Amino acid sequence: MNKLTSAFRRFGHNVKQGVLAVVHGSVAVKLSCLFMGIGQIMRKQIVKGILYFLLEVLFVLFMVFFGGKYLAYFFSGNLGTNVGDEIWNDALGVFEYTRGDNSFLILLYGVVSFIVLIVFAVVWGLNIHGNIANDRAVAAGKRVTTFRQDCSALINRKFYLLLLIPPFAGLLVFTVMPLVFMILIAFTNYDFEHMPPGQLFGWVGFETFGKLFGLSSGSGFLLVFLRVLAWTFVWAVFATFTNYFLGMIIALMINKKGIKLKSLWRTLFVIAIAVPQFVTLLLMQKILDGDGILNVILGTNIRWLADTRWASLIPRIAIIVVNMWIGIPYTILMCSGILMNIPAEMYEAGKLDGANPVQLFRKIVLPYMLHATGPYLITQFVGNINNFNVIWLLTGGGPVDNILYGGGSKAQATDLLVTWLYRLTTDVSPQYNVASVIGIIIFVICAVLSLVTYNRSSSAKNEEDYQ
């Protein structure tokens, strides 16, 4: 919180200093606030000034002929007014389709226009900053840099900025823009009853959040959401820590002095990793089927992946066990490499102090492993919250339990938040707005867990302990 407060204070201070610099600046600085590039041209930076001016002209044309009308929808209270319809043409004897507004495209283009506006604001700020720097150079009796000198400095001293432009653009287009679009969908009524272009959808504020969290909701979404959320966390805890600790224990056993054929054991686990995960999951799904080979061998008729008794306990345990089969080999290989790097002196010192094997593990091995694999453990936990493959390929989110989850919610007994979100968007009657709210919740949970846990881990707080 202190870091965030400090960052806001620095930002406010910089903005204040910039405003004062413009107020007390030269005519070139003031004119550049309205017409980008004019200040540079007045300082004989012709090429840079023309480039800034052209960017402003392109931005104005973009907003006048395209972006402005879509940004206006953000404040109009609707996302379109004209619905497409079929009108009978007596002359031709056919129905003609009249094209109406498309709420989906209106929202998408509005997000694009908003991102373009932010990018232009950044460029505008760079333009002002450049003119202020020119004023300071003139006041100090220095010459204003030429366009060639600026290019030379960019290539020789700030080449990293050029390298950062492509990934930053990719982040903006493929991460930020879809994320903003998804968040905005949560504040609309975009569902199967409002599907463009045949129908329009519009802003409804926090109505969808109320549907998901309100106890008065007729579909009982709140109780369903809490059950799915609880199972998501239970699954993430077991899927992460069973793989981690069992993999670590097996790695310790393989690395123990006196164990023969160590290379063979490691090779066998590598072979298990070499099989594609989806192949293993589909094979296990067939093995655990009601008519699968496991029931044939045991002579039983257990529905390993479809039993709804005891809150679907059997399918949930089966999923965790299958995930152990998939995940433990990865942990074994990772831990084997780390265990080889633990200094022998630490073991010897512990033995001299009279520590037994359990105490050596608890005081030496485990702290070292947690320090080295802290970020990996956090990544695995967050990844398991969003582990779509294991759940969907084994049970498809099932079995269906309409008593606990209700047919209206579309959630099933082993659904995680992410598989529930997927079903809400791909079912016969999709509810994109509810799915968007769930997506926001997943993002908040993963972001908070990642930031808080990592900042409190020894990997971040005590980086030099094992160096």
Number of C-alpha atoms within 10 A of each C-alpha: 6 7 8 9 10 11 12 12 12 12 12 12 12 12 12 11 12 17 12 11 20 20 12 11 16 15 14 22 29 19 16 23 17 11 18 27 31 26 28 25 18 14 19 15 18 16 15 19 23 16 13 21 20 13 17 19 14 11 15 14 13 14 17 11 9 14 22 18 15 23 20 13 18 17 10 11 12 17 24 21 14 15 16 17 14 11 11 11 11 8 6 8 8 11 12 12 12 11 13 17 18 21 26 20 15 20 22 18 19 23 21 19 20 18 17 16 17 11 13 15 12 12 16 21 15 14 25 25 16 17 30 21 15 22 22 15 14 13 10 9 9 11 11 18 13 15 15 12 11 12 13 13 12 14 13 10 10 12 13 11 11 10 10 10 11 11 10 11 12 11 12 15 14 11 11 14 16 15 16 14 18 19 16 18 24 25 20 23 22 26 19 15 14 17 17 19 18 15 20 23 23 21 20 15 14 12 17 21 16 14 17 21 17 16 13 11 12 9 17 19 24 18 17 21 20 12 19 23 18 14 19 20 17 14 21 21 16 18 24 25 15 17 24 23 16 17 23 24 16 18 24 18 14 19 17 11 9 9 9 11 10 14 9 10 12 16 13 12 15 15 10 17 18 9 11 10 16 13 11 18 22 14 14 19 19 14 16 22 20 19 14 17 14 18 17 12 8 9 9 11 13 17 17 24 25 22 20 17 10 7 13 20 16 17 24 22 15 16 22 20 16 18 20 20 14 19 21 25 25 16 18 25 19 16 24 19 12 16 16 11 10 15 10 9 9 14 17 13 12 16 14 9 9 11 15 11 12 10 14 18 17 12 14 15 20 15 14 21 16 15 19 17 18 19 18 11 16 19 15 20 23 21 14 21 24 19 20 19 14 22 22 17 17 25 21 20 21 21 19 21 20 14 7 15 21 17 13 11 19 20 29 25 27 31 27 29 27 20 22 22 23 18 21 23 19 11 11 9 13 20 21 24 24 27 25 26 22 22 20 16 14 18 13 12 13 18 13 11 15 16 11 10 15 18 12 11 16 20 19 14 12 11 12 9 10 11 4
